Amino acid sequence: MRRVPWWVPALIILATVGQLAVAQWVPGIERFEGKAFGARLVAYPLLMLLAPAVWWLVARRRGRVERPPHGAFTLVMLPFLVDVTGNSLDLYDAVVWWDDLNHFANWLLLCAGLGLLLCGSVRPAWAVVVLVTGLGAVLAIGWELGEWYTFIRHGTEAGTAYEDTLGDESLGTLGALVAGLLVARVHARP
């Protein structure tokens, strides 16, 4: 993962922001209406840059001069691109299982990236799995609260939101568990 060049996460940010800008400012695209793209245009880039910013501050404080983990940053950023691209291609409405796959796969990617960043010195391996899974579960709950606040509470999806939220949180936590297992395996290698 350390061999990923710097321009890969940069390209992911640009592709995400570009699609968000289209969703927010190009009028008449029905699939973007009522999905809080103005909030996403602010929140997604900030969330995507949070891990690199924290990494840089910690590395600077420790006085380390090491190559940034662009691979881990890429994994953290990819779920935002996948989410926006799914909306751009209208996959959430056109493909019944897309939302479920997204919650599993995006949490796997996000939590694998966070696990690679956070768990380098965590031992034993089961503690890595518990830490990454727990972090993923908390983030899944936070995500669902954010979805509810931004576009479900006053939207047309309020009637089915409870069941969908429970499923999304479960799939996100399962994705985080798989990420935890993968990170534990990567860190266990000599």
N, C-alpha and C positions, 0 to 999 in steps of 0.2 A: 504493500500500500504506500510505502514511502517513495516509490518510483513514479507516482502520478505527478505529471508536471503541473505547475501553478496555473496554467491557462485552462485546465479542465474545470476546476470549480468556478473560475471567472466566467467561462462560457455558460455554465449552468445558471449562474446569477443573471447574466445578460439575457438568456433565453427565457427565463422566468419573468423578469421585469418587462421584457418586450411583450410577452403575451398578456401580462397584467395590464400594461398600458393600453393595449388594443381593447381588452375587455372593459376597461374603465372609460376610455375616451372615444371609441368608435361607436357611433349611435346605431341603433336598429338591430343589434345582434341579440336575438331573443334568449338564447341559451345562457347569456351572462346576466340577465336581469334578475334582481332579487337575491344575489349570491354574495353580496358584500365585497365586491372587487375593489372598491375604494379603500376599505380597511385592509384587504389583502395586499394592495399595492404598497402600503406603508409597512404592515407587519411582516410580510414574507421576506423582503430583503433584510430587515433588521434581524429576524430570527436566523436567516441564512448566514449572516455575518457575525452572529453572537459567538459561535464556537471559535472561529479564527481570532476574534478580538480577545476573548478570554485566554486562549492559548498564547497569544502574543504577550499579553500582560503578565501571565505567569512565567513565561520563558524570560522575559525582560527582568522580572523581579528576582528570578533565580540566577540571572547573569549568564544564562546558557546561550550559546550560539549554535543552534542546530537547525537542520533543514525542517521546515514546517511539514506536518503530516497532511499533505494535500489530498491523499487518498481518504483519510478519515473525514476531512472537510467535505469532500465530494459526496461521501455517503450521507452525511448530515444534510447536505443541500438538495440531494436528488428527490426526496419526497415532495418538496415544494414544487419542483419542476413537473413531476409526475401528476400532482394534483391539478396544476394549472393546465397542463397539456390535456388531461382528461376532460376538463371543462371546455377547452378550445375545440377539441374533436367531438364534443357532445357525447362522450362515452358514459357519463353518469346517467343520462336519460335513455341512451340507445342500447346499452349493454346492462342487463339486469344485475349481473354479478360484479360489475366493475367497482362499485363502492366497497364491497366486501373484500375483494382482492386488494384494493388500495389500502385499506386499513391494516391488513396483514403485512403486505409487502413494504409499505412505506414505514411502518413501525420497525420492521426488520432492518431496513436500510438505516433509518435514523438512529436506532439503538445500537446497531453494529458500529456506526461511526462514533457515537458517544462512548460506547464501551472501549473502543480502541484508544480514544483520547483519555479516558478516565481510569482505566483499570490496569494499566501497565505494571503497577506494583501491588495489586490486590492478590492475595493468596489466602486460602487455597482456591482451586478452580470453581468449586461450588459457590463460593462467595461472589465470584464474578457473575455467575449465572443469576444469583439472587439479586445482586445490585442492579444489573442491567434490566432484568425482568421487572423489578420494583420501580425503577426509574421510568421504564416504558409504560407501566400501568398508571403511574401518576400523570405522565404526559398525555396518555389517552383520555383520562378523566378531564384534564385541563383543556384538551382539544375539543371535546364534546361540549364542555361548558361554553367555550368560545363560539362554537357553531350555534348553540342554542341562543346565546345572547345576540349574535350578529344577524342571523337570518331565519331562525326557526320560530322564536317566540311570537313574532307578529306575521309569520308567513303562512303559506298553505300547507306546510309539512308538519304542523303542530300535532295533528291527530295521530300520526304514525311515528313521531319522534322518539317516544320512550323505548319502543321495541328496537328501533334502529340504533339508538344510542347504546343500549345494552350489548347488542351484537357488535357494534363498532369497537366498544371498549374491550370486549372479549377477544376479538380478532387482533386488535392492537397489542394486547397483553400477550397473546400467543406469538405474534411476530417478535415481540421483545424477548420472549423466552428462547425462541430459535436464535435470535441475535446473541443472547447471552451464552448459549451453548457454543456458537461459532467463535465468539470472542475468547471464551475460556480455552477453546482448542487452539486458537492462534497464539495466545499467551503461554500455553503449556509447551509449545515447541521450544526446543533448546536453541 
